[in-house]
Amino acid sequence: MNFKTITPEKAGISSKNVLNFIKTLESYNACTHSIIMAKGENIFAEMYYKPFHKDFKHRMYSVSKSFVSIAVGMAADDGLLSLDDKFVDYFSEYLNEYTDDKLRECTIKDFLTMETSMQCGIWWFGTGTKDRTEVYFRKPSDKICGTLFEYDSPGSYMLGVIVEKVTGKPFLEYIKEKALLEMGFSPDAYCLKVPGGHSFGDSGVMCTARDLLIFARFVMNKGKWNSKQYMSREYLEAATSKLVDNSAMGHTAFEDFGYGYLIWMAPDNGFAFVGMGDQFAICIPEKDFIFIINSDNQSYSPTTRTILYHELYKGIVRCMSDKELPEDEKSYEELCRHIEGGELFHLTENRDNPFVNEINGKVYELESNPMNIEYVRFDFEGKKGTLSYKNKQGEKKLVFGIGYNEFGKFPEEGYSDMVATEFEPGNYYDCACSADWAEDKKLRIKVQIIDKYFGNAGFVFSFKDSRISIYMTKAAENFLNEYEGIAVGKVK
């Protein structure tokens, strides 16, 4: 679909409001990658933070679950399954001593509404399994299905497996062929795999921000596109309505407005697709408004999500008029300039620090530490720095910018590529590295992994006489684990 670009004023919102919203997110150091705001078939704001761009296939994390929901609905339309089918009927080869009556009672619908018999599935990343599907059957049930909401991420993966069993193809390819390709969805969008060969359905969809907009518009249109009904309206009406109360304490945060079929409810009678790190498609049918954002805020999502919802509803949703506003050329031009200049977040303090001369080129030997790093060395050339070190894999170099991002490859080899959790020889993730002097003798480096998998890490190097203390922390799903802990050492 060719969305038209219009001014915010034509969408019933001022350019000033849009700019203020974007700047507010930036003021909290949110690591935003892209933003789209659309009303109807018109986009009134679209921003990419370089090096991200409109054709970048972004990891959608748990937004993927909502794609699985649509695949289930389409398979039901095709008569390949029923929401009342028993879950275990699709997995007879995996049933074992843990398969109790509570699990046998579960239906596909129970899995769609996150009311399975599991309080939480096994965290499969550390199991070393060759077949992720069998991991779901390694524990007994915790509760009665259809009674209590409990976020069961592995359960949504299992729904994707069911779709792939009955259709004989990857679930994303199925819904692309059934509908999305005709709407302009990227033909080369794909989903990562897991051990065993099935799609990483609860986390692995890779598509553009505009693809997500197309998908959200399709769902908000209740399966209709250009006068053609592609799937059951009844299914999508249920999927995007509050079927389950998911708050034990009443509304306390954005996620407590109820749940449909792998879709979250949102304030003002809206619904949302939600993914780790702040991947969002927030849909407000009453305003004909869709908000798309891709980010990597894994390290502080509880904060950024609260800010995001508060500012979006305060400054955009509840200020949006049903009528066009008078054009404001000056404010619109300012908004456009800001959008054009978008860059990925980086540490910004770039002051000259004479202390650089005291550590430049020096090697610090480290005592035994959780990271298994033997030594670190710092080399500076103007505003560019290089951290050299040796760990279990061998000698490494990480280039960073003082007050800006240096882009390159993170030096740890073998993190997963197309198949999650599988070591991939020769694979190195793209990354952005910036640094600043948090104090006169304290260097801080921020690493952002910007690849098929997202993650970020913070390294702090604090110096005292000839000694050094190091703190490393990370926020990433099942990688960067070698970069957590504290180390001390001294000049060689």
N, C-alpha and C positions, 0 to 999 in steps of 0.2 A: 504494500500500500504506500502511495505517495502522500504522506502527511503534508499539509500546507503549513507554512510558517507565517504567523501573524504576530502583531504586537500584543503585549499583555493587556493593553487597554481594550483591544477588540475582544479579548476573552473575559473582560469584566473585572480586571485587576490592574493595579497601577504598576508601572515599571519600577517605581520606587520601592513598592512592597516586595517585588521579586528580588531586587538587588539587596535590600536589607536582609531578606531571608538568607540568601547565599552568603553574604558577608558575616552573618551571625554564626552559621555553621563553621565558617573558616576561622572565626575568632576563637573558637574552642579547639583549634588545631585538629579538627576532624580530617581524617585522611580520605577525602572524597575523590572518586575517580570519574563519575559522570552524573549529570542531573538532567532530567527531562520533565517538563510540565506541559500537559496537553488538556485542551478542552474540546470535546467532540473529536473531530478529525483534524484538528489544528494544533500545532505545537507553538507555544508562546515563549518557551525558554528551553534552550538546549546547550549544555556546557560540558566540555571534556577537559579534564586536567591533564595536560601534557606530562608524560608521553601517551596517555590514553586517547583514543580517537573513536569515531563513530563505527568503524569496522572491527574494533577489537572484540574478540570473543571472550567475554568475562565470565568467570566462575560465579554461578548463582547460588551456590550452597543450598540452604533449605528452601529457597524459592522453587527448587527442583521438585519438591513434594507436590506443589500445586500443579505442575505439569503432569505428574503421575496421576493426580486426581482426574484430570481431563482425559487421560488415556484410559482410566478405568471406566469413565462415563461413556466414552466412544465404544469400548469393547462391549459394554452392556447394550448399547444401541445396536451393535452388530450381532447380538445374541450369543456372544462368546462366553459370557459370564453373567451372573446375577448378583446383585448386592446382598442377597440373602444366602448365597452360597456359603458353605462352611469352609473356613480358611484351610483347615487341615486336608481337605479333599484334594488340594492342589499339590500336596507335599508328602504323599504316602511314602516316598523313598527315604524321607528324613525322620519319620516318627520313631520315638525311642522311649526309654523308661521315664523321661521327663514329660512326655506328652500326656497331660492329665485331662480330666473332664472339663476343666475350666477353659483350656485352650481348644478342646474339641467343640465347645459351644460357640466359639467366636465366628462371626460372619465377616465378609468383606466390608460390610457397612461399619462394623465395630472398628475395623482398622482405619477406615476413612475418617471417622470422628475421633480417633485417638482414645477410644474406650476399649482397648484390648485387655487381655488378662495379665499383661506384663506391667509392672510398675516402671521398669526400665529394662531395655534389652542389654545384653552383654556388650561392653565397649570392645568392638571386634578388632580394632586397629592393632592391639598388642597380642592377638591370639596366634599369629603366624599361620592362619588357616589358608588352605588352598581353595576353599569354597566358602565364601562368606555366608551363603544361604544356610548352611548347616549350623552356623553359630547360633541362629535364633532358637534352635531346639536344644540348647545346652543347659537350660534351667527350667524349673517348674514355674507355674503361674503364681502371681501374687494377689490377684483380685478377680472379681466376677466381671466378665465382659459386659459392656453396655451399661455400666453403672457409674464409673468414675473416669474423668478425663486425666490422662497422664501422657505427657509428650513421649511418644514411642517412635523415635527416628528409625530404628531398624524395622519397625512394623511397616512404615511407608515404603522402605526399600523392598520389603517382601511383596507389597502390592505391585510394584513395578515388575518383579519377577513373575507374578501371576499373569500380568498383561503380556509379557514376553513369551510365556509358555503358551498362551492361547492364540497369540497372533503370529508367533514364529519370527518376530523381528524386534529390534530395539524399540522400546516404548516411544522414544522421541521421534524416531523415523516413522513410526505408526501414525502419530498425530500430525506430523509434518505432511505425510502423504494424504491423510484424510482431510486436512483443512489448511494448516498453517502456510504451506508453500503458496497456495493461491492468494494469500493475503500479503505476500512480500517477505515472509519470514526467511532468514538466511538459509539457503540450501546446504551450506557447510557447517551450520550449527550442529553440535554433537553432544554426547554425554560421555564422561569418563566411565571406565569399567572398574569392576572389583574382581578379586580372585574368584575364579569359577566361571567368568565370562559374561555375567549379567551387567546391566548398566548400574552405575552408582546413583540410583534413583532418588535417594534422599539428600543428595548433595552435589552431584556432578554435572548438571546441565551447563553447557558453555554456549553462550549466545551474546548478541549485542544488546545494548540498552534499548535500541529501537525494536529489536525482536521482542524484548520483554514488554514494550509498549503495545506492540501488535497483539501479543498474547493476552495482556490485560484488557485491551479493548474488546477482543473476541469474547472473553469471559463476561465482561460488563454488558456486552450486547446479548448475553444469554445464548451464545452459540450462533448468532446470526451475523452475516457479513454480506453487504451489497445485496440485500433482499433474499439471500440464500441461507436456509437454516442447516448448519453443518452437523449439529448434534442436538440431543434432547434439551429443550428449554427447561423442562421439569427438573432434570438432573442439575442443571446449573443454578436454577432458583434455589434448590436445596443446598447445593454446595456453597453458595455465597450468603447463606442465612445462618442465624444462630441456632444450631441444632443441639449444642452442648454448652452448659455453663462451665466455665473453666477457672472460676475464681472462688477460692475458699473463703476469702475475706471481703468480698465485694470489689468493686472497681478500684484498683490501687495503681494500675499502670496500663500502658497501651495494650498489653497482651491479654487483658482481663475482660474483654468485651464479648467473649464467646468464640465458638469454633464451628466450622461447617465441615466440608469434606476436604481435609488437608488445606484449608484456607482459614485465615484468622479474620475475625470480625474487627471493625475499627469504629471509632467515634463517628457520630453523625450518620448512622446507618450505612457506614462504609464497610469495606473488606480489604484485606491485604494479603499479599504473598510476602513472606518474611524469610530472610536468610542470614546466616551468621556473618558477622563483620559489617552489618548494615547494608544488605541487599534488600530493597523494598520496591514493591509496586503497590501503592496505596490508591484505592479506587473509591470515589465518592459519587455514586450514581445520581444523587439528587442535584449535584452540581455539574454532572457530566465531566468530571475532572479526574485525571490520572496523574499521579506523581511517581516518577521512577528515579531511583538513586542506586548507584553502585559504589562501594567503599571498602576499606579494610580497617575497621575500628575494633578488631577482635580484643585488643587489650583493654578497651574501656567502653564496650557496647552498652552496658546498663546506663551509663551517663549519656552517651551520644544519642541513644534511642529516645530517651526521655526528652532531651533537648529538641531532637528532630520533630517528634510528634507535637510538642508544645508550640514550637515556632511555626511549623507548617499550618497547624489549625488556627493559631492566633493571627498570623500575618498573611496567610494565603486563603485557606479554605473558607474561613468565616468572614473574610473581607471581599470575597468574590461576588460580584453582582451578576444578575441574570441579563443585564443590559450592557452594551458597550460603553466604555468611558471615553471622555474626550482624549484625543491623542496628546502625548507629552513628549515631543521630539527630543528635548534636551535630556530628560531622564532616560528615555529609551536608548539614546546614543551612549550614555554613561553605562547603562546595563550591557550593551553590546561590547563596549571596550573591555569591561571587566570579564565578560564571558570569553572573549578572544584571548585574553591574557592569562587564562587559567593554567596553573602549574601544580603538579603534585606537591603535597605538603613536604616541607623540609625544615630542619632547624635553621633559624635565621640569624643568630648572633655571629657576626663575622669580624669582630674587632681584632686588631692586631694584638698579639700576646707575646711579649718578650720571652716568656717561659719556654716557648717553642725551641729556642736555641739551646736550652739546657737538656732537652730530651731528644733532640733531633739526632737520629742515627744510633741511639743507644739501645742496647739489648738488655732486657730484664728477664732474668731466669726466675721461673716460678716454682714454688713448692707444689707438692702433690695437690691436685684440685679436681672437682667434679667434672670439669670440662676436658681434663686430660691435656691441657695446653702446657707445653714445656717452656716456651719463652714468648715474649712479645717484643716487637721493635717498631718504632715510629719514625717515619721519614716525611718531611714536609718540604713542599716546593710552592711558595706563595700560599694561595688558599687551598691547594690540593694536598691531601695527606694520604699516606699508605700505611696500613697496619699489616705487619708481617708477623706470622706466628706459626707454631708447629703443634699439631694435635695428632690423634691416632692415625689420621689419613696421610699425614705428612706435612710438608711446608705449604703455607697458604699466604695469599696476599689479598687484602680488601682495600680498595681505593675509595676515599670519601672526600667530600667537599666541605670546607669550613663555611657554613652559611648558605650552602646550595647543595643540590643533589648531583652526585656523580652516578652515572648509569653504567652497569656492567653485569657480570655474572657473580653470584655468590659462590665462594670457593669450595663449599662442601659438595662432594660428588655423590651422585647416586640416588638422590631423592626421587620419589615416584614421578612417573610421567603419565602415560595413558591408563595405567592400571594402578589404582590406589594401593598403597602399602608395599608395592613390589619395588625392590632395589633396582635402579636403572643405571647400569655402568655408563660413564661418560656424560651423564645428565647433570647440568648445572642450571639453577634457576636465575632468571633475570631479576635484578634488584636495583634499588636506588639507595644511596648511602649519603647522609649528610651528618655534619658534626658541628659542635660549638664548644666554647669554653664556659661551662656552667659556673665555674669559679676560676680564679687565677691558675690553680694547679689541678683542675679537674676537667678532663676532656670527656665529652659525651658524644657517642655515635649512635645514630638511629638507622637501622636497616629496614627497608621495606621490600619484601619479596613480591614481585609483580608478574607472576607467571600463571600457569594453569592452577597453581595452588598459591594462596595468599598467606602471608604471615609477616610479622614484624618483630624486631629484636632491639633491645637497648643495651648498650655497653657503656659502662662508666669506668674511667681510668683516673685514679686519684693518686697524686705523687706527694711524697714526704721524704726529704733529704735524698738518699739513694734508693729508697724503697717505693713500692707501688702496691696499691690495693685495687682489685678489679671486681666489678659486679656485672653479671650478665643475666638478662631476663628475656623471655620470649613469649609471644602469643601466636601460636600456630598449631594447627591440628596435625599431630603426629610427625612433625619434623622440627628442625632447629633444636632438638632435644640436647644436642651436644653443646648448647650455648646457654646453659642455665647454671648459676652458682657463683661462688666467691673464690677468688684466688689472691695470693700475696706473693711478692718476690722482691728482688733487688737487682741493681745494676751488675752485670756480669764483670 
